[in-house]
């Protein structure tokens, strides 16, 4: 514990770089260092809240040996990889099963009585459209029945989803965004690279989000028992909003790729980085298929009949 010293007034442990005690703002039992040369700068060490957060974070990680750091990072990598794969596998499985059931139903009904089947599907569409106002009213009534705190949380989640969607998709015109980072960093010659205009991009982003959130959970578990309440708020909000942000990210990628696919246009900018030349219809099909897959990955976790065994949060508590 050579990096720490006790306050001579309250006895609280402080980082050795602190100019004054983060808790009582009084002198320390050893000579204080100059705040201007202290780690993180003088602002941190003259602000009680920032000083406390810095102290607690350092206390959480200071005891980790290199081997423990490797183990922690490896566990986060394993978790992020396994959970990303698990959720994507489930989305493909659920969607594939739905498509198969729909195909079998359509083939059966339209083979036996095409006219009746068409009338039945048209009636379903009509009922769906007619039910929209009632569904909107039901959601509005549900929102109004919530407590003030719950309403604020819903508003924050909705705002987060909208911001993530447009940031990922590229704004209102669906230009730029996450997919077009290849243009920014690789230049025009690398625009429409297959890694940034496919679900590969989303998988990488989702992996990174799961890694960061799980890492934060594990560090949170190592904080001092009497830590600042902001740490608990961060973990709680991350768990509640993380899955929404990931779904919004996937739907944003899907929307961007749908526009790039140019379904109703003659030609589009072809995908680059592929190992062989492809006809234009194949380039359009590649982007369109990845758009549909990204949309599936975004919508599937939001369905009410989603598997109850799936956790609501994106970062499980460390083992």
ROGUKE-840289 format. One line per 8 residues: their letters; for each residue x, y, z of C-alpha. Coordinates in steps of 0.25 Angstrom, whole numbers, plus 5000, padded with zeros to 4 digits. Example, Ala and Ser with C-alpha at 12.3 -4.5 7.8 and 13.67 -1.06 7.14 Angstrom:
2
as = 5049,4982,5031; 5055,4996,5029
! end
This chain:
319
xxxxxxxx = 5000,5000,5000; 5012,5009,4998; 5003,5017,4988; 4994,5021,4999; 4994,5030,5011; 4984,5032,5023; 4978,5046,5026; 4983,5051,5039
xxxxxxxx = 4969,5056,5042; 4959,5046,5038; 4968,5034,5035; 4963,5031,5021; 4972,5025,5011; 4977,5034,5000; 4985,5032,4988; 4999,5037,4990
xxxxxxxx = 4997,5048,4979; 4986,5055,4986; 4988,5069,4991; 4977,5068,5001; 4968,5057,5006; 4957,5054,4997; 4947,5052,5008; 4949,5063,5018
xxxxxxxx = 4957,5072,5009; 4968,5074,5020; 4983,5071,5021; 4989,5058,5020; 4999,5051,5029; 5011,5052,5019; 5016,5063,5011; 5006,5066,4999
xxxxxxxx = 5011,5066,4985; 5009,5078,4976; 4995,5077,4970; 5000,5082,4956; 5009,5070,4955; 4999,5060,4961; 4993,5049,4952; 4980,5053,4944
xxxxxxxx = 4984,5068,4947; 4980,5078,4958; 4965,5079,4955; 4963,5064,4959; 4971,5066,4972; 4964,5078,4976; 4950,5073,4973; 4945,5064,4984
xxxxxxxx = 4935,5056,4975; 4946,5053,4965; 4956,5051,4975; 4948,5040,4981; 4945,5034,4968; 4959,5034,4964; 4963,5028,4978; 4953,5017,4977
xxxxxxxx = 4956,5013,4963; 4971,5012,4966; 4968,5004,4979; 4960,4994,4970; 4971,4992,4960; 4984,4994,4968; 4984,4981,4974; 4983,4973,4961
xxxxxxxx = 4996,4966,4957; 4999,4965,4942; 4994,4950,4942; 4981,4955,4948; 4980,4966,4938; 4982,4955,4927; 4971,4947,4933; 4961,4958,4935
xxxxxxxx = 4963,4962,4920; 4962,4948,4915; 4949,4946,4923; 4943,4958,4917; 4947,4954,4903; 4942,4940,4905; 4929,4946,4910; 4927,4956,4899
xxxxxxxx = 4930,4946,4888; 4921,4935,4894; 4909,4945,4897; 4910,4952,4883; 4910,4938,4876; 4899,4933,4885; 4890,4945,4882; 4892,4945,4867
xxxxxxxx = 4891,4929,4866; 4877,4931,4873; 4873,4942,4864; 4876,4934,4852; 4869,4921,4858; 4856,4929,4862; 4855,4936,4848; 4858,4923,4840
xxxxxxxx = 4848,4916,4848; 4838,4927,4845; 4841,4928,4830; 4840,4913,4829; 4826,4913,4836; 4821,4924,4827; 4826,4917,4815; 4819,4904,4818
xxxxxxxx = 4806,4912,4821; 4807,4920,4809; 4810,4908,4800; 4799,4900,4806; 4788,4910,4806; 4791,4916,4792; 4792,4902,4786; 4778,4898,4792
xxxxxxxx = 4770,4911,4790; 4778,4923,4785; 4766,4933,4785; 4762,4930,4799; 4777,4930,4804; 4779,4944,4797; 4766,4949,4804; 4771,4944,4817
xxxxxxxx = 4784,4950,4816; 4778,4963,4811; 4769,4963,4824; 4781,4961,4833; 4787,4973,4827; 4775,4981,4829; 4773,4977,4843; 4788,4980,4846
xxxxxxxx = 4786,4994,4840; 4773,4996,4848; 4779,4992,4861; 4791,5002,4860; 4783,5014,4867; 4778,5005,4878; 4793,4999,4880; 4798,5013,4881
xxxxxxxx = 4787,5017,4891; 4790,5005,4899; 4805,5009,4899; 4802,5023,4903; 4793,5019,4914; 4803,5009,4919; 4814,5020,4919; 4804,5030,4927
xxxxxxxx = 4802,5019,4937; 4817,5018,4941; 4823,5026,4952; 4831,5039,4949; 4844,5031,4951; 4840,5020,4941; 4835,5030,4931; 4848,5037,4931
xxxxxxxx = 4855,5024,4929; 4846,5021,4917; 4849,5035,4911; 4864,5033,4913; 4863,5019,4907; 4855,5024,4895; 4865,5036,4893; 4877,5027,4894
xxxxxxxx = 4871,5018,4883; 4868,5029,4874; 4882,5035,4875; 4889,5022,4873; 4880,5019,4861; 4883,5032,4854; 4898,5032,4858; 4899,5018,4852
xxxxxxxx = 4890,5019,4840; 4896,5033,4836; 4885,5043,4840; 4872,5046,4833; 4878,5043,4819; 4885,5030,4823; 4898,5035,4818; 4911,5034,4826
xxxxxxxx = 4909,5027,4839; 4916,5015,4844; 4917,5008,4831; 4923,5019,4823; 4935,5020,4833; 4943,5012,4822; 4941,5025,4813; 4947,5034,4824
xxxxxxxx = 4959,5025,4828; 4961,5017,4815; 4958,5028,4805; 4949,5026,4792; 4956,5014,4787; 4952,5006,4800; 4938,5011,4801; 4927,5000,4801
xxxxxxxx = 4937,4990,4807; 4931,4977,4810; 4935,4978,4825; 4928,4991,4827; 4916,4988,4818; 4912,4975,4825; 4908,4969,4838; 4923,4967,4841
xxxxxxxx = 4923,4982,4845; 4912,4980,4855; 4918,4968,4861; 4931,4975,4864; 4923,4987,4870; 4914,4978,4878; 4926,4970,4883; 4933,4983,4887
xxxxxxxx = 4921,4988,4895; 4919,4974,4902; 4934,4974,4905; 4933,4989,4911; 4921,4986,4919; 4926,4973,4925; 4939,4979,4928; 4932,4990,4935
xxxxxxxx = 4924,4980,4943; 4936,4973,4948; 4944,4986,4952; 4931,4990,4959; 4931,4977,4967; 4945,4981,4972; 4942,4995,4977; 4943,4998,4992
xxxxxxxx = 4930,4995,5000; 4927,5009,5003; 4929,5014,4988; 4922,5026,4982; 4908,5023,4978; 4910,5028,4963; 4917,5014,4961; 4904,5007,4964
xxxxxxxx = 4896,5017,4955; 4906,5014,4943; 4905,4999,4944; 4889,5000,4946; 4887,5009,4934; 4897,5001,4926; 4890,4988,4928; 4876,4995,4925
xxxxxxxx = 4880,5003,4913; 4891,4994,4907; 4882,4984,4900; 4874,4995,4894; 4886,5002,4889; 4891,4989,4882; 4877,4987,4876; 4877,5001,4871
xxxxxxxx = 4891,5000,4865; 4887,4988,4857; 4874,4994,4852; 4883,5006,4848; 4893,4998,4840; 4881,4990,4833; 4874,5003,4829; 4888,5009,4823
xxxxxxxx = 4890,4996,4816; 4876,4996,4810; 4878,5009,4804; 4892,5005,4799; 4886,4992,4792; 4879,5001,4782; 4868,4991,4780; 4860,4999,4770
xxxxxxxx = 4873,5006,4763; 4880,5000,4752; 4894,5001,4757; 4901,5003,4771; 4915,5005,4775; 4920,4991,4776; 4926,4984,4789; 4941,4985,4789
xxxxxxxx = 4951,4975,4796; 4944,4963,4791; 4953,4951,4786; 4947,4951,4772; 4938,4959,4762; 4923,4958,4763; 4912,4963,4754; 4904,4975,4759
xxxxxxxx = 4892,4967,4764; 4901,4959,4773; 4907,4972,4779; 4892,4977,4781; 4888,4964,4787; 4900,4964,4796; 4897,4977,4802; 4882,4974,4803
xxxxxxxx = 4884,4961,4810; 4893,4967,4820; 4882,4978,4822; 4872,4968,4825; 4881,4960,4834; 4885,4973,4842; 4870,4976,4843; 4867,4963,4849
xxxxxxxx = 4879,4964,4859; 4873,4977,4863; 4858,4973,4864; 4859,4959,4870; 4863,4963,4884; 4852,4973,4885; 4841,4963,4882; 4832,4960,4894
xxxxxxxx = 4832,4945,4891; 4847,4945,4892; 4853,4934,4900; 4851,4937,4915; 4865,4931,4918; 4872,4942,4911; 4876,4953,4921; 4871,4967,4920
xxxxxxx = 4884,4973,4922; 4896,4972,4913; 4907,4970,4924; 4905,4959,4934; 4911,4960,4947; 4925,4954,4948; 4927,4940,4954
! end
